[in-house]
Amino acid sequence: MTNAEKANVKAAVRALLDRLPDDCTFADVQRGIAVLMWPHKSQGQGDGSLKPPERLAPEEVKRRLREWLKSEKDK
């Protein structure tokens, strides 16, 4: 991440804090940051709205589940 990108992140978080009410909670701040981090459609493809999450292939879901179950069994 370049210094310019870091400055943009800092500015975006400051703007978020300015928009939140004075009685906001840490959860409100976390939720706001999560929205800032969510991938957006590229400028050329749309209106800057949020992209839907990418779907995993069923085989990848099964592989990850098997891996997770195996790691839980080893505990």
Secondary structure, DSSP 8 states (H G I E B T S, - for coil): --HHHHHHHHHHHHHHHHHS-TT--HHHHHHHHHHHHS-B--TTTSSS-B-------HHHHHHHHHHHHHHHHT-
